[in-house]
Amino acid sequence: MFIVVSYDISHTKRRNRLHRTLKNFGARVQYSVFECVLAPRDVGRLQAAVRREIKDDDHVRYYHLCEHCARQVVALGGVVSRPARTTMV
């Protein structure tokens, strides 16, 4: 599954912890946006790991893109890379 995770967290320590957590699941493509290619069983793990790091005033969004939609993503500028399928430890 191709999942885009975006977040808005004002507390620096929590934001840094979430960033480190998300690096275990995918690739950072913008400051607060990650792209993850996960097996269906790992989506729940991703969401549980995120829940452990955030508080009520934080905002996290998950966008699930179908395979066809993921191929239609257009990225301009910077280094363009696709996250590899991640296997969770």
N, CA, C and O atoms as a MOPAC input file, in Angstrom:
PM7 MOZYME 1SCF
protein

 N      0.84100 1    -1.17700 1     0.00000 1
 C      0.00000 1     0.00000 1     0.00000 1
 C      0.89000 1     1.24600 1     0.00000 1
 O      1.92400 1     1.29300 1     0.66600 1
 N      0.46700 1     2.23600 1    -0.75200 1
 C      1.18400 1     3.50200 1    -0.79400 1
 C      0.42100 1     4.47800 1     0.09300 1
 O     -0.74400 1     4.77700 1    -0.16600 1
 N      1.07700 1     4.97300 1     1.13800 1
 C      0.43400 1     5.85100 1     2.10400 1
 C      1.27100 1     7.11500 1     2.26400 1
 O      2.48600 1     7.05300 1     2.45500 1
 N      0.61100 1     8.24600 1     2.18300 1
 C      1.24900 1     9.52500 1     2.44900 1
 C      0.82300 1     9.94200 1     3.85400 1
 O     -0.36500 1     9.96100 1     4.17600 1
 N      1.81000 1    10.27400 1     4.68300 1
 C      1.54100 1    10.70700 1     6.05300 1
 C      2.00300 1    12.15900 1     6.16400 1
 O      3.15600 1    12.48100 1     5.87500 1
 N      1.09600 1    13.01700 1     6.58300 1
 C      1.46100 1    14.41600 1     6.82700 1
 C      1.14500 1    14.74300 1     8.27100 1
 O      0.22000 1    14.18500 1     8.86200 1
 N      1.92600 1    15.65400 1     8.83200 1
 C      1.70300 1    15.98800 1    10.24100 1
 C      1.99400 1    17.44800 1    10.51400 1
 O      2.78700 1    18.08800 1     9.82300 1
 N      1.32600 1    17.96100 1    11.54600 1
 C      1.51900 1    19.32000 1    12.02100 1
 C      1.59900 1    19.23600 1    13.53800 1
 O      0.58300 1    19.08000 1    14.21500 1
 N      2.79700 1    19.33900 1    14.05900 1
 C      3.02900 1    19.21100 1    15.49100 1
 C      3.87700 1    20.39200 1    15.93500 1
 O      4.99800 1    20.57500 1    15.46000 1
 N      3.33700 1    21.19300 1    16.85000 1
 C      4.03900 1    22.41300 1    17.25300 1
 C      5.12900 1    22.15900 1    18.28900 1
 O      6.07400 1    22.94100 1    18.38600 1
 N      5.01900 1    21.10200 1    19.05200 1
 C      5.99100 1    20.79600 1    20.10600 1
 C      7.22100 1    20.11700 1    19.49600 1
 O      7.11800 1    19.02000 1    18.94600 1
 N      8.36700 1    20.76100 1    19.59200 1
 C      9.57900 1    20.30500 1    18.90300 1
 C      9.98100 1    18.89300 1    19.29500 1
 O     10.31300 1    18.09000 1    18.42400 1
 N      9.96100 1    18.57300 1    20.57000 1
 C     10.39400 1    17.24700 1    21.02300 1
 C      9.48700 1    16.14400 1    20.46100 1
 O      9.97500 1    15.11600 1    19.99200 1
 N      8.16700 1    16.36100 1    20.51000 1
 C      7.23800 1    15.36400 1    19.95700 1
 C      7.39100 1    15.26500 1    18.44700 1
 O      7.35200 1    14.16900 1    17.88800 1
 N      7.56600 1    16.40000 1    17.78600 1
 C      7.73700 1    16.39700 1    16.32300 1
 C      8.98300 1    15.61300 1    15.93400 1
 O      8.95300 1    14.84600 1    14.97100 1
 N     10.07700 1    15.79300 1    16.66700 1
 C     11.30900 1    15.05600 1    16.37400 1
 C     11.13800 1    13.56300 1    16.61800 1
 O     11.63700 1    12.74400 1    15.84600 1
 N     10.42900 1    13.20300 1    17.69800 1
 C     10.18400 1    11.77200 1    17.97200 1
 C      9.33900 1    11.15400 1    16.86100 1
 O      9.61500 1    10.04300 1    16.40900 1
 N      8.30700 1    11.88100 1    16.42300 1
 C      7.46200 1    11.35600 1    15.34800 1
 C      8.26300 1    11.21600 1    14.05900 1
 O      8.11800 1    10.22800 1    13.34100 1
 N      9.09600 1    12.19000 1    13.76900 1
 C      9.94600 1    12.12100 1    12.58000 1
 C     10.81300 1    10.86000 1    12.60200 1
 O     10.89600 1    10.14600 1    11.60300 1
 N     11.45800 1    10.58600 1    13.74100 1
 C     12.29000 1     9.37300 1    13.84900 1
 C     11.44600 1     8.11100 1    13.68500 1
 O     11.88500 1     7.14200 1    13.06600 1
 N     10.24200 1     8.12300 1    14.23700 1
 C      9.34800 1     6.96500 1    14.10500 1
 C      8.97000 1     6.74000 1    12.64800 1
 O      9.02400 1     5.61400 1    12.15400 1
 N      8.58900 1     7.80200 1    11.96800 1
 C      8.16300 1     7.66800 1    10.57100 1
 C      9.30100 1     7.22700 1     9.65600 1
 O      9.05400 1     6.56700 1     8.64600 1
 N     10.53900 1     7.57700 1     9.98900 1
 C     11.68000 1     7.13000 1     9.18100 1
 C     11.77900 1     5.60800 1     9.15500 1
 O     12.35700 1     5.04500 1     8.22500 1
 N     11.22300 1     4.93400 1    10.16200 1
 C     11.21600 1     3.46500 1    10.18500 1
 C     10.19300 1     2.87700 1     9.21700 1
 O     10.22300 1     1.67900 1     8.93200 1
 N      9.29100 1     3.71600 1     8.71200 1
 C      8.21800 1     3.22300 1     7.85700 1
 C      8.29800 1     3.70800 1     6.41300 1
 O      7.72100 1     3.08300 1     5.52300 1
 N      8.99700 1     4.80400 1     6.16600 1
 C      9.00200 1     5.34400 1     4.81400 1
 C     10.06000 1     6.41000 1     4.62200 1
 O     11.00800 1     6.51600 1     5.40000 1
 N      9.88400 1     7.20100 1     3.56900 1
 C     10.86200 1     8.22200 1     3.19000 1
 C     10.24700 1     9.60600 1     3.34200 1
 O      9.10400 1     9.84200 1     2.95100 1
 N     11.02200 1    10.50800 1     3.91600 1
 C     10.57400 1    11.89100 1     4.04100 1
 C     10.69400 1    12.55300 1     2.67300 1
 O     11.75500 1    12.51000 1     2.05100 1
 N      9.60100 1    13.16800 1     2.20000 1
 C      9.61200 1    13.82900 1     0.90200 1
 C      9.45700 1    15.33700 1     1.03600 1
 O      9.77500 1    16.07800 1     0.10600 1
 N      8.97800 1    15.79000 1     2.16800 1
 C      8.94500 1    17.20100 1     2.52200 1
 C      9.10000 1    17.26800 1     4.03000 1
 O      9.12200 1    16.24000 1     4.70800 1
 N      9.20900 1    18.49500 1     4.55700 1
 C      9.52500 1    18.63200 1     5.97200 1
 C      8.58600 1    17.82200 1     6.86300 1
 O      9.05300 1    17.15400 1     7.78600 1
 N      7.30300 1    17.86100 1     6.61900 1
 C      6.36800 1    17.12600 1     7.47300 1
 C      5.50600 1    16.15000 1     6.67900 1
 O      4.34100 1    15.92400 1     7.00300 1
 N      6.10300 1    15.57400 1     5.62700 1
 C      5.38700 1    14.62200 1     4.78200 1
 C      6.27800 1    13.41700 1     4.50600 1
 O      7.43200 1    13.55500 1     4.10000 1
 N      5.71700 1    12.23500 1     4.73400 1
 C      6.41100 1    10.98200 1     4.44200 1
 C      5.58900 1    10.17200 1     3.45800 1
 O      4.35800 1    10.20300 1     3.48600 1
 N      6.27200 1     9.45100 1     2.59300 1
 C      5.63300 1     8.47300 1     1.71900 1
 C      6.07800 1     7.10100 1     2.18200 1
 O      7.26600 1     6.84900 1     2.38200 1
 N      5.10000 1     6.21300 1     2.35100 1
 C      5.39000 1     4.87000 1     2.86000 1
 C      4.78800 1     3.83300 1     1.92300 1
 O      3.64700 1     3.96900 1     1.48100 1
 N      5.54800 1     2.81600 1     1.62800 1
 C      5.04700 1     1.66700 1     0.87600 1
 C      5.07000 1     0.51100 1     1.85900 1
 O      6.13500 1     0.01700 1     2.22900 1
 N      3.87700 1     0.08100 1     2.28200 1
 C      3.76900 1    -0.89500 1     3.36000 1
 C      2.90500 1    -2.08100 1     2.96500 1
 O      1.99200 1    -1.96400 1     2.14700 1
 N      3.20900 1    -3.21000 1     3.55400 1
 C      2.32100 1    -4.35600 1     3.46300 1
 C      1.08600 1    -4.02200 1     4.30500 1
 O      1.20200 1    -3.28800 1     5.28600 1
 N     -0.08200 1    -4.53800 1     3.95000 1
 C     -1.30200 1    -4.21500 1     4.70900 1
 C     -1.15900 1    -4.45100 1     6.21600 1
 O     -1.71600 1    -3.69200 1     7.00900 1
 N     -0.43500 1    -5.47000 1     6.61500 1
 C     -0.29100 1    -5.76100 1     8.05100 1
 C      0.51400 1    -4.68400 1     8.77500 1
 O      0.39500 1    -4.53800 1     9.99100 1
 N      1.33700 1    -3.92600 1     8.03700 1
 C      2.17200 1    -2.90700 1     8.66500 1
 C      1.47100 1    -1.55800 1     8.81300 1
 O      1.97200 1    -0.68300 1     9.51900 1
 N      0.32800 1    -1.37400 1     8.16300 1
 C     -0.39400 1    -0.10800 1     8.28300 1
 C     -0.84300 1     0.09800 1     9.72900 1
 O     -0.71400 1     1.19900 1    10.26300 1
 N     -1.35800 1    -0.92800 1    10.35300 1
 C     -1.76500 1    -0.84200 1    11.75900 1
 C     -0.58700 1    -0.55000 1    12.66700 1
 O     -0.71800 1     0.20100 1    13.63400 1
 N      0.55600 1    -1.13300 1    12.36700 1
 C      1.76300 1    -0.86600 1    13.15300 1
 C      2.17000 1     0.59600 1    13.03300 1
 O      2.53300 1     1.23000 1    14.02400 1
 N      2.10600 1     1.12600 1    11.81600 1
 C      2.41600 1     2.53600 1    11.58400 1
 C      1.49400 1     3.42100 1    12.42400 1
 O      1.96400 1     4.30900 1    13.13500 1
 N      0.20200 1     3.18400 1    12.34300 1
 C     -0.74800 1     4.03000 1    13.05400 1
 C     -0.58800 1     3.90000 1    14.56900 1
 O     -0.73100 1     4.89300 1    15.28300 1
 N     -0.30200 1     2.72200 1    15.06500 1
 C     -0.08600 1     2.53900 1    16.50700 1
 C      1.17000 1     3.27300 1    16.96100 1
 O      1.18000 1     3.89900 1    18.02100 1
 N      2.22600 1     3.19500 1    16.16100 1
 C      3.47000 1     3.89100 1    16.51000 1
 C      3.26100 1     5.40100 1    16.53000 1
 O      3.79900 1     6.09000 1    17.39700 1
 N      2.48800 1     5.91600 1    15.58600 1
 C      2.20200 1     7.35100 1    15.55200 1
 C      1.36900 1     7.75300 1    16.76500 1
 O      1.64800 1     8.77000 1    17.40100 1
 N      0.34800 1     6.95900 1    17.08800 1
 C     -0.49600 1     7.26300 1    18.25000 1
 C      0.31000 1     7.37300 1    19.53500 1
 O     -0.01700 1     8.18000 1    20.40500 1
 N      1.35900 1     6.57000 1    19.66100 1
 C      2.19000 1     6.60500 1    20.87500 1
 C      2.97100 1     7.91400 1    20.98900 1
 O      3.35800 1     8.30200 1    22.09200 1
 N      3.20700 1     8.59700 1    19.87600 1
 C      4.04700 1     9.79200 1    19.87500 1
 C      3.27300 1    11.10900 1    19.95000 1
 O      3.84900 1    12.13200 1    20.32100 1
 N      1.99900 1    11.10900 1    19.61200 1
 C      1.27800 1    12.37500 1    19.50300 1
 C      0.35600 1    12.60800 1    20.69700 1
 O      0.05700 1    11.69700 1    21.46800 1
 N     -0.08000 1    13.85200 1    20.82100 1
 C     -1.04600 1    14.27500 1    21.84300 1
 C     -2.28900 1    14.80900 1    21.14000 1
 O     -2.33600 1    14.88800 1    19.91200 1
 N     -3.29300 1    15.17200 1    21.93400 1
 C     -4.58100 1    15.59500 1    21.37500 1
 C     -4.50300 1    16.82300 1    20.47500 1
 O     -5.30500 1    16.94200 1    19.54900 1
 N     -3.57600 1    17.73200 1    20.71200 1
 C     -3.51300 1    18.94900 1    19.91000 1
 C     -2.64500 1    18.80300 1    18.65200 1
 O     -2.48200 1    19.76600 1    17.90200 1
 N     -2.09200 1    17.61600 1    18.41800 1
 C     -1.30400 1    17.33800 1    17.21700 1
 C     -2.22900 1    16.88500 1    16.09000 1
 O     -3.34000 1    16.41400 1    16.33000 1
 N     -1.74800 1    17.03700 1    14.85900 1
 C     -2.54400 1    16.64100 1    13.69300 1
 C     -1.71600 1    15.73700 1    12.78900 1
 O     -0.61300 1    16.09600 1    12.37700 1
 N     -2.26200 1    14.55800 1    12.48600 1
 C     -1.62900 1    13.61500 1    11.56300 1
 C     -2.70500 1    13.14200 1    10.59300 1
 O     -3.82900 1    12.83300 1    10.98900 1
 N     -2.34000 1    13.09100 1     9.32100 1
 C     -3.27000 1    12.60700 1     8.28600 1
 C     -2.60200 1    11.48700 1     7.49800 1
 O     -1.40100 1    11.51400 1     7.22900 1
 N     -3.42100 1    10.50000 1     7.13700 1
 C     -2.97900 1     9.38200 1     6.30500 1
 C     -3.76500 1     9.42600 1     5.00200 1
 O     -4.99500 1     9.48100 1     5.00800 1
 N     -3.05500 1     9.40100 1     3.90300 1
 C     -3.69000 1     9.34600 1     2.58900 1
 C     -3.29100 1     8.02300 1     1.94900 1
 O     -2.11900 1     7.79900 1     1.64700 1
 N     -4.26500 1     7.15600 1     1.74600 1
 C     -4.02200 1     5.86200 1     1.11300 1
 C     -4.24900 1     6.03700 1    -0.38800 1
 O     -5.33700 1     6.41500 1    -0.82200 1
 N     -3.21900 1     5.76000 1    -1.16200 1
 C     -3.33500 1     5.87900 1    -2.61000 1
 C     -3.29400 1     4.49200 1    -3.24000 1
 O     -2.47500 1     3.64900 1    -2.87500 1
 N     -4.18900 1     4.27800 1    -4.18600 1
 C     -4.16500 1     3.00800 1    -4.90500 1
 C     -2.90900 1     2.98000 1    -5.78000 1
 O     -2.25600 1     4.00400 1    -5.98200 1
 N     -2.58700 1     1.80800 1    -6.28800 1
 C     -1.37400 1     1.65600 1    -7.10300 1
 C     -1.40600 1     2.57000 1    -8.32300 1
 O     -0.40100 1     3.18900 1    -8.67200 1
 N     -2.55300 1     2.64700 1    -8.95800 1
 C     -2.68500 1     3.51800 1   -10.13100 1
 C     -2.46500 1     4.98300 1    -9.74200 1
 O     -1.74500 1     5.70500 1   -10.43100 1
 N     -3.07700 1     5.42000 1    -8.64800 1
 C     -2.93600 1     6.81700 1    -8.19800 1
 C     -1.49400 1     7.12300 1    -7.80400 1
 O     -0.99100 1     8.20900 1    -8.09000 1
 N     -0.83500 1     6.18500 1    -7.15800 1
 C      0.55100 1     6.39900 1    -6.73100 1
 C      1.45800 1     6.61700 1    -7.93800 1
 O      2.41300 1     7.39000 1    -7.86500 1
 N      1.16400 1     5.94200 1    -9.04500 1
 C      1.96700 1     6.12600 1   -10.26100 1
 C      1.73100 1     7.49200 1   -10.90200 1
 O      2.53800 1     7.94800 1   -11.71200 1
 N      0.63300 1     8.13900 1   -10.54200 1
 C      0.28900 1     9.43800 1   -11.11300 1
 C      0.86100 1    10.61700 1   -10.32800 1
 O      0.67200 1    11.76700 1   -10.72400 1
 N      1.55200 1    10.35200 1    -9.23000 1
 C      2.13000 1    11.42600 1    -8.42100 1
 C      3.18300 1    12.15300 1    -9.23800 1
 O      4.04900 1    11.53100 1    -9.85300 1
 N      3.09900 1    13.46300 1    -9.23800 1
 C      4.07100 1    14.30500 1    -9.93700 1
 C      4.83200 1    15.08300 1    -8.87300 1
 O      4.23200 1    15.77100 1    -8.04700 1
 N      6.15300 1    14.97200 1    -8.89700 1
 C      6.99700 1    15.69000 1    -7.94500 1
 C      7.95300 1    16.57400 1    -8.72300 1
 O      8.60800 1    16.11400 1    -9.65800 1
 N      8.03300 1    17.82900 1    -8.34600 1
 C      8.89900 1    18.78000 1    -9.02700 1
 C      9.91700 1    19.34200 1    -8.04600 1
 O      9.59900 1    19.59500 1    -6.88400 1
 N     11.12800 1    19.53500 1    -8.51700 1
 C     12.16100 1    20.15200 1    -7.69200 1
 C     12.75000 1    19.19200 1    -6.68000 1
 O     12.13800 1    18.18300 1    -6.32700 1
 N     13.94100 1    19.51800 1    -6.22000 1
 C     14.59500 1    18.70300 1    -5.20400 1
 C     14.92100 1    17.31400 1    -5.71000 1
 O     14.81400 1    17.02600 1    -6.90200 1
 N     15.31100 1    16.47400 1    -4.80400 1
 C     15.61900 1    15.08600 1    -5.11700 1
 C     14.32600 1    14.30300 1    -5.06300 1
 O     13.64800 1    14.28900 1    -4.03500 1
 N     13.97800 1    13.65700 1    -6.15200 1
 C     12.75300 1    12.87900 1    -6.22400 1
 C     13.10400 1    11.41700 1    -6.03700 1
 O     13.87500 1    10.84500 1    -6.80800 1
 N     12.54100 1    10.83000 1    -5.02500 1
 C     12.78800 1     9.41000 1    -4.77800 1
 C     11.50900 1     8.75300 1    -4.31900 1
 O     10.63300 1     9.40500 1    -3.75100 1
 N     11.40500 1     7.50000 1    -4.55800 1
 C     10.27000 1     6.70300 1    -4.12200 1
 C     10.71300 1     5.83200 1    -2.95700 1
 O     11.79100 1     5.24000 1    -3.00100 1
 N      9.89200 1     5.74900 1    -1.91600 1
 C     10.25100 1     4.86600 1    -0.81600 1
 C     10.16800 1     3.41500 1    -1.25400 1
 O      9.26300 1     3.02800 1    -1.99400 1
 N     11.10500 1     2.62700 1    -0.79800 1
 C     11.05200 1     1.19000 1    -1.07300 1
 C     10.05800 1     0.55900 1    -0.11800 1
 O      9.74200 1     1.12600 1     0.92800 1
 N      9.57600 1    -0.59300 1    -0.47500 1
 C      8.67600 1    -1.31600 1     0.43100 1
 C      9.42500 1    -1.59200 1     1.72200 1
 O     10.55000 1    -2.09100 1     1.70200 1
 N      8.80500 1    -1.27000 1     2.83100 1
 C      9.47000 1    -1.38000 1     4.13600 1
 C      8.98000 1    -2.61100 1     4.85300 1
 O      7.77900 1    -2.88000 1     4.88300 1
 N      9.88000 1    -3.35200 1     5.42200 1
 C      9.54100 1    -4.48500 1     6.25600 1
 C      9.80800 1    -4.08300 1     7.69500 1
 O     10.92100 1    -3.67700 1     8.03100 1
 N      8.82800 1    -4.18700 1     8.52000 1
 C      8.96200 1    -3.74300 1     9.89500 1
 C      9.70100 1    -4.76500 1    10.74000 1
 O      9.59300 1    -5.97100 1    10.51900 1
 N     10.45700 1    -4.26100 1    11.71800 1
 C     11.18900 1    -5.12400 1    12.64200 1
 C     10.39700 1    -5.35400 1    13.88900 1
 O     10.85400 1    -6.05900 1    14.78900 1

